[in-house]
Amino acid sequence: MQTEVSSMKSHNETKAPWWKRIMWLVIIYGASVLALGVVASLFRMMMTAAGMRSH
């Protein structure tokens, strides 16, 4: 039991600063939006190549 408590204390003491955690959140969000845009563009190109047009 003592080792669990001491490991939890050391884990809490080495927490990253809030701005680094927010930066990771922004990076992951931006990468996911970019990936979604790439996939949507690929689907649009495939649909255009198959003869599906919006007008």
Secondary structure, 3 states (H helix, E strand, C coil): CHHHHHHHHHHHHCCCCHHHHHHHHHHHHHHHHHHHHHHHHHHHHHHHHCCCCCC
